[in-house]
Structures are given as structure tokens and as C-alpha cells.
Amino acid sequence: MSVNFDLHDLIAFRAAADMASFRKAAEAVHISQPAFSRRIDKLEQALGARLFERANRRVVLTAVGREFARRIGPLLDELDETLLTVRGVGTSRMGEVCIACVPSTVYYFLSTVIHRYRERYPRLRVRVHDAGANEVLAAVAGGEADFGLNFIGGSEPGIDFRPLLEERFVAACRRDHPLAGLRKATWKDLAAHDFISVGKSSGNRLLLDQALAHVAGRPQAVYEAQHVTTLLGLVEAGLGVAAVPSLAMPGPDHPLLVSVPLSDPVVTRRIGLIRRQGRALSPEAQQLYDFFVAVKPQKPAAGRASPA
């Protein structure tokens, strides 16, 4: 039997099978919808069988299509792995991956993971798109970033959210501050001191406002900034105290900053990797994504002068 289709046709088939839409699949493989339809028609003609049933704007696999998808999927996955090995990612060429992330994950997690990754694959170029939670979500959904590190996205349509860590909010203060000697602090304790908060457009602010809506005597901001990392700079300068995610705090050997666990109530957020559903990552991006999963941060231990 002569083979009248090629690898591009098979990739188009898998995209359509995953997304149940020729339009979305055409966008994913970066060709026009008419050209995409021609690829599917070519594959069906070569196989002598109908692979999809067209229904309005959606497409559904036929019985033959389902069986073909089951058989061809592992072959394409194996091909991806083989190409990744042959190319020698990080050793023979300069690949590029874009990661979108909320700034509070950069200093003490994302930077550590990237550093460890580049020790193994020094020729990978990484672009970090640090922005607010909603902007990170939009960058991943719109294809501007390969994947993201965020605390929202778990309930967003078209987004896969892979949890890495649930972290609590802690009080950030200087070592010479009265709160630094406590084993734990309440939100009311913070209200007795100049409080530094993220602005109302911040995803962390929304999370805290919801969690503390019924807490009497909650702290009121004297200073506001847009990002958690800026709060820490203001705290370090001695302007007050802040409530920040534990992942944003330095370790216990930091010369100036101390974190104190917050309670009454304990407020947490869940950090995870986000990626667009139905969109295959490049070999470089998939390898870095898997690396993040493998070295996900451990839940910090609670306690004074530690990233609790």
C-alpha cells in the first residue's frame, strides 16, 4: 500500500483529536483552517476511512478515528522523545523557553530551579515573564508563554493546573522588630504596627481580603505596592511589617528579614504549573516543565526566622 500522507498530517490529526475542533487545532499547529482541513482530508483518503464526524463547529472521532488515535499516540510520543535525545537539548544548540510567573515565586524557587536546570543544560535560553496572577494566566492562555507558575488557574477553562505546593502566609519583619521574637502572630498583632500591603489589583490582595473579610481588627495598610517583592524591600528598609507568601521569604540565614507564621486564621495559597490544554509543548519546554515537577519546593517548616 502506498503511503500518501506525512508527519505533518499525523500531527494535525492528533491536535484535532485532542481539541475536538479544527479551528483550535489549526491555531495550535500554526496553519490556516482550510490548510488544516486539507491535511485531515488527505489522511482520510490515504487510510480509506473517515476519522472524524463533523458536527457544527465541533468534530468527533469515529470508531476508526478512536482506534487510530490510540495506536498513533504512543508512536508520536516516542518520536518526540527520540528527537529530543538526538537534538541534545542544552548541549548542541540554543533552545528557548518562556515561563510566566508571579514575582513572589522568583527569588527563592524559580531562580533555584532554573539554576539547577542550566547546570545540566547550559545552552537553554529562558525568558521569565514576571507579572500579576491574571497577566500570567493570560500569557499562558494566549500562547505568549510556554507555561506558567501561578496560584490561580485551577478553575479556568482551557487551562491545566498541576499543583506543586500549598503555602501559608507569614508575617515579614526585620530581626530587630518586636514581632520577630514571636513563635507565631495573629492578624490582630500586625494591626498594632505599620502595615505594608499589596494593592487592590493584586491577586494576593484579593485572596487575603476574602480570607479576612470577617476578621475584626485586621491590619490596615499604611503603605501599598504592586508586588510582594517590593513589600519585602520596604520591610527591609524598616518601614513596617507585611503579610507575604512563605515562598517569597529568604531562608533563616538572611541578615535582616525574619518570617513569623500567621494564624487566626491561617491563610494559604496553592502554587502550581499552568499550561494551555491541548497545546503540545516544545521538547525544550516539556523537559523544563518536567524538571519543575521533579524538584517542586518542599513545604517550608514553620518557625521563627525561617520561611514558615
Backbone as CSV, one residue per row, in Angstrom:
resi,resn,N_x,N_y,N_z,CA_x,CA_y,CA_z,C_x,C_y,C_z
1,MET,0.854,-1.205,0.000,0.000,0.000,0.000,0.881,1.244,0.000
2,SER,0.638,2.190,-0.875,1.430,3.416,-0.903,0.999,4.340,0.237
3,VAL,1.961,5.068,0.812,1.689,5.995,1.905,1.626,7.397,1.335
4,ASN,0.444,7.985,1.342,0.242,9.301,0.745,-0.013,10.377,1.795
5,PHE,0.572,10.209,2.967,0.474,11.241,3.994,1.836,11.357,4.666
6,ASP,2.020,12.420,5.466,3.319,12.623,6.109,3.126,12.957,7.585
7,LEU,4.248,13.268,8.242,4.223,13.524,9.686,3.345,14.717,10.034
8,HIS,3.332,15.746,9.186,2.504,16.921,9.465,1.021,16.546,9.522
9,ASP,0.617,15.613,8.677,-0.785,15.174,8.681,-1.120,14.458,9.990
10,LEU,-0.185,13.656,10.483,-0.406,12.930,11.737,-0.464,13.893,12.927
11,ILE,0.404,14.900,12.903,0.382,15.906,13.971,-0.931,16.675,13.953
12,ALA,-1.424,17.002,12.752,-2.716,17.683,12.637,-3.839,16.797,13.182
13,PHE,-3.791,15.514,12.862,-4.806,14.584,13.359,-4.814,14.549,14.883
14,ARG,-3.635,14.447,15.493,-3.600,14.383,16.956,-4.123,15.676,17.581
15,ALA,-3.788,16.810,16.991,-4.282,18.087,17.529,-5.799,18.152,17.462
16,ALA,-6.378,17.726,16.336,-7.838,17.742,16.198,-8.493,16.749,17.155
17,ALA,-7.878,15.597,17.343,-8.422,14.599,18.267,-8.408,15.118,19.693
18,ASP,-7.357,15.852,20.074,-7.244,16.381,21.433,-8.202,17.532,21.684
19,MET,-8.417,18.389,20.669,-9.175,19.625,20.874,-10.616,19.563,20.404
20,ALA,-10.963,18.522,19.623,-12.319,18.381,19.097,-12.767,19.619,18.323
21,SER,-11.808,20.283,17.696,-12.114,21.492,16.921,-11.022,21.704,15.888
22,PHE,-11.420,21.791,14.614,-10.437,22.062,13.573,-9.864,23.469,13.718
23,ARG,-10.698,24.414,14.121,-10.223,25.797,14.246,-9.140,25.901,15.310
24,LYS,-9.398,25.346,16.504,-8.414,25.411,17.577,-7.163,24.608,17.234
25,ALA,-7.361,23.463,16.591,-6.219,22.631,16.226,-5.355,23.333,15.181
26,ALA,-6.004,24.025,14.234,-5.244,24.760,13.213,-4.403,25.853,13.861
27,GLU,-4.963,26.536,14.865,-4.199,27.556,15.583,-3.017,26.934,16.308
28,ALA,-3.229,25.750,16.878,-2.171,25.094,17.654,-0.990,24.696,16.789
29,VAL,-1.258,24.313,15.529,-0.155,23.900,14.644,0.254,25.024,13.688
30,HIS,-0.343,26.211,13.902,0.075,27.436,13.204,-0.129,27.377,11.689
31,ILE,-1.303,26.898,11.255,-1.663,26.968,9.833,-3.113,27.439,9.751
32,SER,-3.549,27.803,8.550,-4.926,28.242,8.364,-5.877,27.059,8.479
33,GLN,-7.145,27.355,8.773,-8.114,26.273,8.911,-8.345,25.520,7.600
34,PRO,-8.424,26.195,6.434,-8.569,25.435,5.177,-7.398,24.490,4.935
35,ALA,-6.164,24.965,5.201,-4.994,24.100,5.021,-5.035,22.933,5.989
36,PHE,-5.521,23.193,7.191,-5.631,22.123,8.187,-6.640,21.069,7.714
37,SER,-7.787,21.519,7.229,-8.812,20.585,6.740,-8.283,19.726,5.596
38,ARG,-7.448,20.335,4.750,-6.869,19.563,3.638,-5.946,18.467,4.151
39,ARG,-5.243,18.745,5.238,-4.377,17.715,5.809,-5.196,16.529,6.323
40,ILE,-6.313,16.826,6.970,-7.156,15.751,7.501,-7.778,14.968,6.339
41,ASP,-8.259,15.683,5.324,-8.835,15.008,4.153,-7.793,14.100,3.490
42,LYS,-6.582,14.588,3.374,-5.504,13.803,2.769,-5.244,12.530,3.564
43,LEU,-5.246,12.653,4.894,-5.004,11.488,5.734,-6.142,10.482,5.616
44,GLU,-7.391,10.966,5.604,-8.545,10.070,5.482,-8.532,9.348,4.132
45,GLN,-8.173,10.067,3.093,-8.121,9.430,1.773,-7.031,8.364,1.717
46,ALA,-5.885,8.651,2.336,-4.791,7.682,2.338,-5.161,6.428,3.124
47,LEU,-5.902,6.610,4.209,-6.283,5.465,5.037,-7.543,4.771,4.520
48,GLY,-8.293,5.460,3.672,-9.530,4.888,3.164,-10.609,4.771,4.202
49,ALA,-10.591,5.685,5.167,-11.583,5.637,6.250,-11.830,7.045,6.769
50,ARG,-13.036,7.258,7.253,-13.396,8.553,7.833,-12.963,8.570,9.304
51,LEU,-12.192,9.579,9.679,-11.654,9.649,11.038,-12.476,10.545,11.953
52,PHE,-13.196,11.520,11.367,-13.964,12.467,12.162,-15.383,12.600,11.621
53,GLU,-16.307,12.819,12.545,-17.655,13.240,12.188,-17.745,14.730,12.468
54,ARG,-18.129,15.522,11.457,-18.253,16.966,11.628,-19.640,17.290,12.152
55,ALA,-19.703,18.014,13.283,-20.981,18.412,13.873,-20.888,19.871,14.300
56,ASN,-21.545,20.748,13.516,-21.477,22.194,13.773,-20.011,22.617,13.792
57,ARG,-19.591,23.229,14.912,-18.208,23.691,14.990,-17.294,22.683,15.667
58,ARG,-17.826,21.573,16.093,-17.028,20.554,16.759,-16.851,19.350,15.854
59,VAL,-15.808,18.594,16.133,-15.577,17.350,15.415,-15.433,16.233,16.435
60,VAL,-15.915,15.062,16.075,-15.891,13.911,16.978,-15.233,12.746,16.253
61,LEU,-14.358,12.046,16.949,-13.701,10.893,16.363,-14.698,9.786,16.063
62,THR,-14.572,9.180,14.908,-15.347,7.978,14.606,-14.717,6.801,15.333
63,ALA,-15.326,5.632,15.232,-14.752,4.448,15.856,-13.365,4.158,15.277
64,VAL,-13.243,4.311,13.949,-11.937,4.122,13.315,-10.952,5.187,13.799
65,GLY,-11.442,6.414,13.929,-10.589,7.503,14.396,-10.077,7.276,15.804
66,ARG,-10.963,6.769,16.681,-10.542,6.499,18.056,-9.448,5.440,18.098
67,GLU,-9.614,4.386,17.298,-8.610,3.323,17.267,-7.289,3.832,16.682
68,PHE,-7.381,4.668,15.646,-6.177,5.224,15.037,-5.455,6.127,16.037
69,ALA,-6.228,6.927,16.790,-5.625,7.815,17.796,-4.931,7.000,18.883
70,ARG,-5.549,5.895,19.282,-4.960,5.047,20.320,-3.628,4.469,19.859
71,ARG,-3.542,4.106,18.597,-2.332,3.479,18.087,-1.248,4.505,17.723
72,ILE,-1.652,5.629,17.173,-0.662,6.589,16.688,-0.101,7.449,17.811
73,GLY,-0.876,7.648,18.901,-0.420,8.497,20.005,0.931,8.088,20.577
74,PRO,1.085,6.827,21.010,2.385,6.406,21.561,3.530,6.538,20.570
75,LEU,3.246,6.331,19.288,4.303,6.448,18.273,4.795,7.887,18.169
76,LEU,3.857,8.844,18.198,4.257,10.251,18.116,4.992,10.682,19.387
77,ASP,4.540,10.173,20.548,5.232,10.491,21.798,6.665,9.970,21.764
78,GLU,6.829,8.748,21.267,8.168,8.168,21.189,9.045,8.953,20.217
79,LEU,8.437,9.413,19.128,9.184,10.226,18.172,9.667,11.519,18.808
80,ASP,8.783,12.162,19.603,9.174,13.389,20.302,10.381,13.137,21.198
81,GLU,10.347,12.044,21.961,11.450,11.724,22.868,12.731,11.453,22.085
82,THR,12.601,10.770,20.960,13.773,10.462,20.144,14.405,11.734,19.587
83,LEU,13.569,12.641,19.076,14.088,13.897,18.539,14.773,14.722,19.615
84,LEU,14.192,14.705,20.827,14.782,15.443,21.933,16.173,14.902,22.257
85,THR,16.303,13.580,22.231,17.593,12.957,22.521,18.617,13.267,21.435
86,VAL,18.184,13.137,20.169,19.097,13.352,19.049,19.571,14.799,18.995
87,ARG,18.635,15.710,19.263,18.994,17.123,19.206,19.969,17.499,20.315
88,GLY,19.915,16.756,21.430,20.803,17.065,22.548,20.475,18.406,23.148
89,VAL,19.253,18.560,23.628,18.814,19.852,24.159,19.797,20.350,25.208
90,GLY,20.205,21.591,25.066,21.071,22.205,26.038,22.547,21.938,25.808
91,THR,22.918,21.061,24.871,24.330,20.784,24.660,24.786,21.117,23.246
92,SER,23.893,21.042,22.283,24.333,21.258,20.908,23.661,22.452,20.247
93,ARG,22.684,23.077,20.898,22.021,24.210,20.267,21.413,25.077,21.348
94,MET,21.033,26.274,20.986,20.451,27.204,21.935,18.942,27.194,21.771
95,GLY,18.238,26.485,22.660,16.789,26.488,22.657,16.275,27.625,23.517
96,GLU,14.979,27.895,23.467,14.403,28.980,24.261,13.054,28.566,24.809
97,VAL,12.823,28.898,26.078,11.556,28.625,26.741,11.131,29.897,27.465
98,CYS,9.850,30.220,27.390,9.315,31.376,28.121,8.418,30.884,29.251
99,ILE,8.731,31.322,30.464,7.944,30.967,31.637,7.292,32.225,32.195
100,ALA,5.984,32.198,32.367,5.287,33.301,33.032,5.140,32.942,34.504
101,CYS,5.330,33.900,35.388,5.259,33.575,36.817,4.904,34.809,37.633
102,VAL,4.305,34.573,38.783,4.076,35.662,39.728,5.411,35.961,40.412
103,PRO,5.729,37.246,40.631,7.055,37.618,41.144,7.425,36.960,42.472
104,SER,6.446,36.654,43.315,6.766,36.081,44.622,7.368,34.693,44.547
105,THR,7.312,34.054,43.356,7.903,32.722,43.207,9.310,32.764,42.629
106,VAL,9.789,33.972,42.287,11.029,34.060,41.511,12.278,33.867,42.362
107,TYR,12.435,34.664,43.432,13.722,34.733,44.127,14.180,33.399,44.702
108,TYR,13.279,32.705,45.391,13.722,31.557,46.169,13.181,30.223,45.671
109,PHE,12.489,30.203,44.522,12.092,28.928,43.935,12.467,28.873,42.464
110,LEU,11.809,29.707,41.640,12.049,29.642,40.196,13.524,29.832,39.860
111,SER,14.181,30.793,40.512,15.594,31.032,40.218,16.446,29.817,40.570
112,THR,16.101,29.137,41.657,16.855,27.949,42.064,16.678,26.818,41.061
113,VAL,15.438,26.605,40.608,15.174,25.537,39.648,15.893,25.804,38.329
114,ILE,15.811,27.035,37.837,16.460,27.362,36.570,17.979,27.200,36.678
115,HIS,18.533,27.618,37.803,19.977,27.473,38.001,20.385,26.008,37.949
116,ARG,19.641,25.148,38.623,19.957,23.721,38.624,19.765,23.120,37.231
117,TYR,18.744,23.603,36.503,18.489,23.077,35.165,19.628,23.453,34.216
118,ARG,20.075,24.705,34.310,21.125,25.164,33.389,22.479,24.541,33.716
119,GLU,22.661,24.046,34.903,23.883,23.300,35.198,23.937,22.031,34.346
120,ARG,22.775,21.466,34.038,22.707,20.256,33.226,22.564,20.576,31.740
121,TYR,21.851,21.668,31.425,21.591,22.023,30.028,21.951,23.499,29.828
122,PRO,23.243,23.801,29.725,23.694,25.206,29.748,23.314,26.027,28.527
123,ARG,22.872,25.391,27.445,22.581,26.163,26.240,21.099,26.512,26.085
124,LEU,20.334,26.301,27.121,18.922,26.684,27.048,18.767,28.142,27.479
125,ARG,18.083,28.930,26.640,17.770,30.314,26.979,16.383,30.354,27.607
126,VAL,16.262,30.974,28.769,14.982,31.056,29.479,14.552,32.509,29.591
127,ARG,13.356,32.802,29.131,12.759,34.133,29.313,11.732,34.044,30.430
128,VAL,11.870,34.893,31.428,10.951,34.920,32.560,10.015,36.108,32.402
129,HIS,8.721,35.813,32.275,7.699,36.858,32.149,7.037,36.995,33.520
130,ASP,7.579,37.887,34.356,7.060,38.063,35.715,5.980,39.136,35.707
131,ALA,4.820,38.786,36.227,3.665,39.689,36.175,2.651,39.257,37.229
132,GLY,1.569,40.020,37.333,0.500,39.668,38.251,-0.182,38.368,37.848
133,ALA,-0.928,37.795,38.780,-1.531,36.469,38.562,-2.419,36.433,37.321
134,ASN,-3.237,37.458,37.112,-4.127,37.478,35.949,-3.347,37.632,34.644
135,GLU,-2.267,38.411,34.688,-1.446,38.580,33.489,-0.707,37.288,33.146
136,VAL,-0.251,36.564,34.172,0.411,35.281,33.944,-0.570,34.307,33.291
137,LEU,-1.787,34.281,33.803,-2.816,33.403,33.235,-3.078,33.758,31.771
138,ALA,-3.179,35.053,31.481,-3.440,35.496,30.112,-2.272,35.171,29.185
139,ALA,-1.044,35.277,29.677,0.131,34.989,28.856,0.168,33.523,28.450
140,VAL,-0.200,32.641,29.369,-0.219,31.208,29.057,-1.391,30.886,28.138
141,ALA,-2.563,31.427,28.455,-3.746,31.151,27.631,-3.572,31.674,26.213
142,GLY,-2.875,32.799,26.064,-2.693,33.397,24.753,-1.480,32.893,23.994
143,GLY,-0.721,31.972,24.597,0.433,31.410,23.918,1.685,32.264,23.968
144,GLU,1.674,33.360,24.734,2.872,34.189,24.858,3.939,33.497,25.687
145,ALA,3.515,32.635,26.613,4.441,31.869,27.447,4.185,30.384,27.236
146,ASP,5.244,29.581,27.321,5.080,28.132,27.150,4.270,27.539,28.297
147,PHE,4.593,27.937,29.524,3.815,27.524,30.693,4.037,28.545,31.787
148,GLY,3.345,28.402,32.895,3.429,29.403,33.936,3.483,28.808,35.322
149,LEU,3.820,29.659,36.274,3.846,29.320,37.698,2.921,30.315,38.386
150,ASN,1.812,29.819,38.947,0.768,30.731,39.395,-0.008,30.120,40.549
151,PHE,-0.820,30.974,41.199,-1.700,30.463,42.251,-3.164,30.547,41.840
152,ILE,-3.429,30.927,40.590,-4.778,30.843,40.038,-4.701,30.071,38.719
153,GLY,-5.827,29.555,38.283,-5.874,28.806,37.042,-6.509,27.439,37.189
154,GLY,-6.703,26.997,38.451,-7.262,25.675,38.682,-8.681,25.504,38.190
155,SER,-9.431,26.591,38.075,-10.828,26.500,37.634,-11.060,27.217,36.313
156,GLU,-9.979,27.570,35.613,-10.103,28.306,34.357,-10.302,27.341,33.187
157,PRO,-11.286,27.588,32.317,-11.468,26.716,31.149,-10.272,26.804,30.206
158,GLY,-9.868,25.667,29.668,-8.771,25.637,28.717,-7.392,25.660,29.342
159,ILE,-7.325,25.593,30.683,-6.038,25.642,31.382,-5.881,24.397,32.259
160,ASP,-4.726,23.753,32.143,-4.363,22.661,33.049,-3.551,23.240,34.200
161,PHE,-3.938,22.889,35.433,-3.249,23.370,36.632,-2.685,22.163,37.366
162,ARG,-1.364,22.109,37.523,-0.717,20.999,38.231,-0.171,21.521,39.549
163,PRO,-0.809,21.192,40.684,-0.371,21.725,41.978,1.050,21.283,42.324
164,LEU,1.812,22.208,42.903,3.152,21.899,43.384,3.258,22.010,44.893
165,LEU,2.599,23.014,45.469,2.778,23.299,46.889,1.637,24.149,47.422
166,GLU,1.203,23.865,48.639,0.290,24.765,49.344,1.102,25.460,50.424
167,GLU,1.148,26.770,50.359,1.970,27.538,51.296,1.099,28.499,52.101
168,ARG,1.562,28.841,53.297,0.796,29.756,54.135,1.377,31.162,54.063
169,PHE,0.582,32.123,54.439,1.063,33.490,54.543,1.739,33.682,55.898
170,VAL,2.816,34.445,55.888,3.587,34.704,57.100,3.777,36.204,57.257
171,ALA,4.106,36.605,58.480,4.451,37.996,58.721,5.935,38.186,58.398
172,ALA,6.228,39.172,57.589,7.612,39.501,57.252,8.020,40.739,58.037
173,CYS,9.127,40.646,58.765,9.589,41.785,59.551,11.113,41.736,59.681
174,ARG,11.683,42.809,60.179,13.120,42.835,60.426,13.441,42.078,61.720
175,ARG,14.684,41.656,61.839,15.104,40.924,63.027,15.037,41.778,64.293
176,ASP,15.111,43.098,64.130,15.046,43.971,65.294,13.629,44.456,65.591
177,HIS,12.629,43.867,64.923,11.243,44.268,65.133,10.640,43.471,66.298
178,PRO,9.707,44.057,67.079,9.099,43.340,68.204,8.448,42.013,67.823
179,LEU,7.876,41.898,66.623,7.228,40.643,66.224,8.234,39.522,65.958
180,ALA,9.487,39.873,65.730,10.480,38.868,65.362,10.719,37.846,66.472
181,GLY,10.404,38.199,67.705,10.620,37.277,68.817,9.476,36.310,69.052
182,LEU,8.377,36.427,68.289,7.220,35.552,68.487,7.376,34.250,67.705
183,ARG,6.824,33.167,68.264,6.790,31.895,67.536,5.675,31.905,66.502
184,LYS,4.598,32.675,66.760,3.546,32.877,65.784,2.847,34.185,66.109
185,ALA,2.158,34.733,65.124,1.471,36.010,65.307,0.072,35.916,64.721
186,THR,-0.814,36.774,65.209,-2.164,36.847,64.661,-2.257,38.075,63.761
187,TRP,-3.326,38.125,63.009,-3.539,39.284,62.146,-3.770,40.543,62.990
188,LYS,-4.337,40.359,64.170,-4.513,41.499,65.074,-3.165,42.025,65.550
189,ASP,-2.199,41.123,65.735,-0.854,41.563,66.125,-0.266,42.508,65.075
190,LEU,-0.523,42.197,63.804,0.010,43.045,62.732,-0.605,44.438,62.769
191,ALA,-1.868,44.510,63.200,-2.586,45.788,63.193,-1.965,46.810,64.146
192,ALA,-1.147,46.351,65.086,-0.511,47.259,66.046,0.740,47.919,65.467
193,HIS,1.087,47.576,64.233,2.309,48.106,63.616,1.992,48.659,62.231
194,ASP,2.874,49.480,61.711,2.699,49.985,60.351,2.668,48.790,59.393
195,PHE,1.594,48.707,58.623,1.375,47.533,57.782,1.565,47.903,56.318
196,ILE,2.295,47.058,55.605,2.574,47.260,54.181,1.829,46.192,53.396
197,SER,1.037,46.596,52.416,0.175,45.652,51.699,0.345,45.792,50.186
198,VAL,0.029,44.726,49.473,-0.076,44.828,48.024,-1.365,45.564,47.668
199,GLY,-1.405,46.157,46.497,-2.559,46.942,46.077,-3.766,46.091,45.729
200,LYS,-4.896,46.742,45.500,-6.156,46.039,45.260,-6.185,45.275,43.947
201,SER,-5.288,45.619,43.011,-5.258,44.893,41.744,-4.485,43.578,41.841
202,SER,-3.857,43.329,42.974,-3.047,42.125,43.150,-3.918,40.911,43.456
203,GLY,-3.558,39.765,42.872,-4.268,38.529,43.184,-4.109,38.128,44.634
204,ASN,-2.948,38.412,45.223,-2.739,38.115,46.645,-3.643,38.967,47.526
205,ARG,-3.872,40.208,47.110,-4.755,41.099,47.886,-6.177,40.557,47.879
206,LEU,-6.641,40.110,46.721,-7.982,39.536,46.629,-8.104,38.306,47.518
207,LEU,-7.085,37.464,47.492,-7.104,36.252,48.307,-7.180,36.603,49.796
208,LEU,-6.369,37.571,50.228,-6.357,37.955,51.641,-7.652,38.658,52.049
209,ASP,-8.154,39.516,51.178,-9.413,40.213,51.507,-10.548,39.222,51.713
210,GLN,-10.602,38.188,50.893,-11.641,37.175,51.045,-11.453,36.375,52.330
211,ALA,-10.222,36.021,52.650,-9.953,35.201,53.835,-10.162,35.981,55.133
212,LEU,-9.950,37.303,55.096,-10.004,38.110,56.318,-11.253,38.980,56.392
213,ALA,-12.224,38.706,55.533,-13.413,39.562,55.453,-14.125,39.698,56.792
214,HIS,-14.121,38.660,57.604,-14.851,38.688,58.878,-13.921,38.721,60.094
215,VAL,-12.668,39.092,59.880,-11.706,39.186,60.980,-11.735,40.601,61.541
216,ALA,-12.107,40.707,62.803,-12.168,42.018,63.444,-10.753,42.504,63.748
217,GLY,-10.538,43.777,63.582,-9.240,44.357,63.914,-8.131,43.968,62.967
218,ARG,-8.459,43.617,61.754,-7.440,43.249,60.772,-6.572,44.458,60.461
219,PRO,-5.329,44.254,60.051,-4.437,45.396,59.793,-4.874,46.210,58.591
220,GLN,-4.667,47.503,58.681,-4.963,48.424,57.586,-3.650,48.988,57.044
221,ALA,-3.551,49.048,55.737,-2.285,49.402,55.107,-1.920,50.876,55.310
222,VAL,-0.671,51.100,55.665,-0.085,52.436,55.690,0.645,52.690,54.371
223,TYR,1.234,51.614,53.810,1.912,51.675,52.526,1.357,50.582,51.626
224,GLU,1.345,50.848,50.320,0.919,49.853,49.331,1.935,49.777,48.193
225,ALA,2.069,48.584,47.636,2.909,48.367,46.456,2.233,47.293,45.608
226,GLN,2.704,47.101,44.389,2.046,46.158,43.483,2.526,44.723,43.641
227,HIS,3.779,44.528,44.059,4.315,43.180,44.097,4.882,42.839,45.470
228,VAL,4.821,41.556,45.811,5.310,41.067,47.101,6.788,41.388,47.270
229,THR,7.567,41.260,46.189,8.991,41.530,46.296,9.261,42.983,46.699
230,THR,8.402,43.892,46.275,8.554,45.291,46.677,8.236,45.450,48.155
231,LEU,7.231,44.716,48.641,6.905,44.764,50.077,8.123,44.401,50.916
232,LEU,8.826,43.351,50.498,9.982,42.902,51.265,11.075,43.968,51.287
233,GLY,11.220,44.696,50.190,12.195,45.785,50.176,11.821,46.879,51.172
234,LEU,10.532,47.179,51.264,10.071,48.199,52.216,10.214,47.721,53.654
235,VAL,9.943,46.436,53.868,10.131,45.868,55.209,11.607,45.936,55.593
236,GLU,12.468,45.543,54.671,13.908,45.554,54.934,14.404,46.966,55.250
237,ALA,13.752,47.971,54.658,14.126,49.362,54.913,13.608,49.866,56.255
238,GLY,12.838,49.046,56.965,12.356,49.415,58.287,11.067,50.203,58.301
239,LEU,10.287,50.140,57.203,9.060,50.935,57.132,7.856,50.242,57.776
240,GLY,7.969,48.975,58.112,6.837,48.299,58.734,6.912,46.802,58.551
241,VAL,5.738,46.140,58.664,5.641,44.690,58.509,4.675,44.386,57.367
242,ALA,4.743,43.169,56.855,3.883,42.774,55.737,3.467,41.317,55.906
243,ALA,2.376,40.958,55.235,1.944,39.564,55.161,2.251,39.081,53.756
244,VAL,3.099,38.051,53.644,3.543,37.574,52.341,3.492,36.061,52.295
245,PRO,3.432,35.472,51.091,3.512,34.017,50.982,4.880,33.527,51.447
246,SER,4.906,32.377,52.101,6.159,31.887,52.668,7.222,31.648,51.608
247,LEU,6.806,31.298,50.393,7.759,31.024,49.331,8.552,32.259,48.938
248,ALA,8.018,33.435,49.247,8.693,34.674,48.899,9.775,35.059,49.895
249,MET,9.810,34.377,51.042,10.750,34.745,52.098,12.099,34.058,51.922
250,PRO,13.180,34.767,52.317,14.504,34.133,52.290,14.636,33.115,53.421
251,GLY,15.736,32.390,53.431,15.970,31.378,54.452,16.355,31.980,55.792
252,PRO,16.559,31.130,56.793,16.829,31.595,58.162,18.169,32.294,58.331
253,ASP,19.047,32.209,57.330,20.356,32.854,57.441,20.362,34.279,56.889
254,HIS,19.181,34.782,56.491,19.132,36.148,55.971,19.493,37.133,57.080
255,PRO,20.341,38.124,56.784,20.823,39.004,57.858,19.774,39.960,58.416
256,LEU,18.709,40.246,57.669,17.756,41.259,58.118,16.327,40.763,58.280
257,LEU,15.862,39.865,57.409,14.446,39.509,57.383,14.142,38.237,58.165
258,VAL,12.996,38.255,58.811,12.500,37.115,59.579,11.043,36.893,59.192
259,SER,10.620,35.636,59.132,9.206,35.337,58.898,8.603,34.697,60.139
260,VAL,7.376,35.086,60.439,6.652,34.568,61.605,5.322,34.001,61.114
261,PRO,5.008,32.730,61.416,3.743,32.146,60.962,2.540,32.953,61.441
262,LEU,1.563,33.145,60.567,0.343,33.879,60.906,-0.810,32.910,61.155
263,SER,-1.631,33.219,62.158,-2.771,32.363,62.486,-3.985,33.221,62.834
264,ASP,-5.090,32.527,63.073,-6.364,33.196,63.450,-6.831,34.205,62.405
265,PRO,-7.053,33.790,61.154,-6.933,32.425,60.627,-5.605,32.178,59.912
266,VAL,-5.313,30.888,59.686,-4.209,30.522,58.798,-4.712,30.700,57.369
267,VAL,-3.984,31.470,56.576,-4.355,31.717,55.179,-3.306,31.058,54.281
268,THR,-3.770,30.296,53.297,-2.853,29.601,52.406,-3.184,29.913,50.957
269,ARG,-2.236,29.613,50.094,-2.483,29.665,48.655,-1.786,28.449,48.024
270,ARG,-2.316,27.999,46.907,-1.782,26.818,46.235,-1.046,27.242,44.978
271,ILE,0.240,26.915,44.926,1.086,27.241,43.778,1.135,26.031,42.850
272,GLY,1.017,26.279,41.540,1.084,25.179,40.594,1.566,25.635,39.231
273,LEU,1.838,24.669,38.384,2.213,24.922,36.999,0.952,24.999,36.144
274,ILE,0.866,25.970,35.275,-0.281,26.080,34.377,0.200,25.989,32.934
275,ARG,-0.605,25.348,32.104,-0.323,25.248,30.670,-1.646,25.183,29.929
276,ARG,-1.620,25.529,28.668,-2.847,25.545,27.876,-3.223,24.123,27.476
277,GLN,-4.482,23.775,27.686,-4.953,22.447,27.327,-4.883,22.238,25.821
278,GLY,-4.497,21.020,25.430,-4.473,20.678,24.016,-3.318,21.231,23.235
279,ARG,-2.403,21.940,23.908,-1.251,22.505,23.214,-0.001,21.741,23.632
280,ALA,0.619,21.059,22.676,1.837,20.316,22.966,2.992,21.288,23.167
281,LEU,3.764,21.104,24.231,4.932,21.929,24.475,6.069,21.502,23.550
282,SER,6.953,22.431,23.270,8.164,22.071,22.530,8.971,21.100,23.382
283,PRO,9.877,20.330,22.779,10.691,19.415,23.589,11.435,20.115,24.720
284,GLU,11.981,21.330,24.444,12.690,22.065,25.479,11.758,22.465,26.617
285,ALA,10.582,23.007,26.263,9.634,23.447,27.283,9.115,22.266,28.093
286,GLN,8.835,21.146,27.434,8.348,19.964,28.145,9.394,19.449,29.125
287,GLN,10.657,19.475,28.715,11.708,18.989,29.599,11.853,19.897,30.820
288,LEU,11.791,21.214,30.611,11.884,22.134,31.738,10.656,22.029,32.628
289,TYR,9.475,21.873,32.030,8.236,21.675,32.793,8.372,20.449,33.701
290,ASP,8.843,19.347,33.133,9.019,18.115,33.910,10.051,18.303,35.017
291,PHE,11.055,19.146,34.750,12.085,19.413,35.751,11.481,20.149,36.936
292,PHE,10.580,21.110,36.672,9.894,21.811,37.754,9.091,20.831,38.613
293,VAL,8.426,19.897,37.962,7.642,18.904,38.707,8.551,18.056,39.582
294,ALA,9.717,17.679,39.056,10.621,16.789,39.772,11.259,17.457,40.986
295,VAL,11.485,18.773,40.911,12.168,19.457,42.022,11.238,20.451,42.704
296,LYS,9.947,20.128,42.737,8.984,21.048,43.349,9.390,21.375,44.778
297,PRO,9.078,22.588,45.225,9.538,23.023,46.548,8.901,22.209,47.660
298,GLN,9.671,21.964,48.697,9.140,21.290,49.874,8.376,22.297,50.718
299,LYS,7.365,21.817,51.422,6.595,22.705,52.289,7.503,23.240,53.381
300,PRO,7.662,24.577,53.473,8.594,25.121,54.445,8.166,24.792,55.861
301,ALA,9.132,24.584,56.715,8.839,24.282,58.116,8.444,25.549,58.843
302,ALA,7.445,25.460,59.713,7.003,26.612,60.479,8.028,26.919,61.547
303,GLY,8.134,28.183,61.890,9.047,28.528,62.969,9.633,29.905,62.773
304,ARG,10.095,30.506,63.855,10.665,31.839,63.819,11.945,31.848,63.003
305,ALA,12.159,32.914,62.254,13.366,33.121,61.455,13.559,32.050,60.388
306,SER,12.460,31.488,59.890,12.531,30.513,58.807,11.420,30.800,57.819
307,PRO,11.510,30.302,56.572,10.448,30.557,55.615,9.236,29.732,55.907
308,ALA,8.511,30.097,56.993,7.420,29.264,57.501,6.230,29.301,56.596
